[in-house]
Amino acid sequence: STLWKFIVFDIDYGFDYERTINGFDETETMFEWIRKRSVKKEFGNFFTAIIENPKFKQKFLHRSAILFNRFFNSENVEKAVDKTVSQLDPDEMDRDLSRFHRTLTFYKDGETMKTWAKQRDIDIWEEYKKEFDLPKEITLSFNSIGHGKILIEGRSVPGNYTGKFFGDVDMILTAEPDEGFIFDKWEDGSRENPRTISPTDKAAYTATFR
């Protein structure tokens, strides 16, 4: 997923900073920019081609959802902002502003970044749904009993995990036992592993290990 990090999370452009890229318009989605204006056209062409692969698209969507749920979200942005603000002396901010004049308004408390991040949580899901014509979001739960974990499209999640995902997209689950243990069964009695599911809202999946 790190190779695709720029698509969903980039420090400068993720916070609407568009001055260093000619033609970048903050009203465009990242997908639109990649296709039309990316500096290296090869990347835009490559992404446009590879996303047509159903298996890659499925993995891309579900792994993106996990990243949004666990890492790239306003809760983590707020924590980072609060930590940074707590380490900065207000007087040093004033000295910096006096020495390096800015034409843009500077807010010392970081609240504007927090407000923007909360809206971004909503916007990024909507951009994905628009890009891939996805009708809805669903909430899924995953649980592990015993010594092992569940992989969603090859990416591990905590033993008891509930998160939001894109609906109407099949998903591959793998039950991976810890060393010295074996996978027993899923909650419905199936021992298929890996298994492909067509998840519905509020569905729960449990892997048992022994």
Secondary structure, DSSP 8 states (H G I E B T S, - for coil): -GGGHHHH--HHHHTT--TTSTT--TTS-HHHHHHHH-SSHHHHHHHHHHTTSHHHHHHHHHHHHHHHHHTSSHHHHHHHHHHHHHHS-HHHHHHHHHHS--SS---TT-HHHHHHHHHHHHHHHHHHHHHHT---EEEEEEEEESSEEEEETTEE--SEEEEEEESS--EEEEEEE-TT--EEEETTS---SSEEE---TT-EEEEEE-
